[in-house]
Amino acid sequence: MRELTWQKSSYSAEAANCVYVATTPTGAVHLRESDAPDRTLITTRARLGELIRVLKAQPPAP
């Protein structure tokens, strides 16, 4: 398996808790957090997009 090229989320800014994303030629999307770089969530663009749409549709927390 080739090494992934990780990109820090623009929403992470300079915070200590950063989210990183990497994609593969097959379309897999890998996500990890800076606090646990050995743990990786793997999904597809479609499923990640659906999660983002659902989260954006949620009302703001009180």
N, C-alpha and C positions, 0 to 999 in steps of 0.2 A: 504494500500500500504506500502510495506516495505521501510525503509530508504535507500537511494542510497549511495553507497561508491564512492566518487568523487576522481579522480586522476588528478593532474595538468599535463598539457602538457609539455613534455620535451623541447619544443621550447619556453616555457614561461620564462625559467631560473629564475632569481630573480627579474624580472621586476614587476612593480606594476599592469600592465594589464595582467592577466593570464587567460588562457582558461582551463576549467576543463571538464572532460568527465566521464560519468558513464554509465554502461550497466545494463540491467535487464535480468532475465532468459528467457524472451520472445523474446529477441533480439533487443529490443528498445535501441537506443543510445541517451543519454541525453547530451547536451552541454550547458555550461553557461560560462559567463565572470565574473571575480572577481568584476568588477565595478557594475554589476547588477545581483547578485546571485539569486534574486527572479524570474528572467526571464530565462526560459529554452527552448531550441530548442530540439524537439524530432524528430528523424529520424530513419532510418534503416542502418545497416552496408553497404548494397549494395548502397544505395543512398549517404551516406557519402563517400564511396569509389569512386563513380563516380564524386562527387564534387571535391575531392582531385585530381583525374586524370585530370579533366578539368583544374583546377587551375595550376597544374604542367606543363601542355602543353602550357600555356600562355607565350608569350615572356616577358622578364623582363621589368619592367617599366623604362622609360628613366631617 
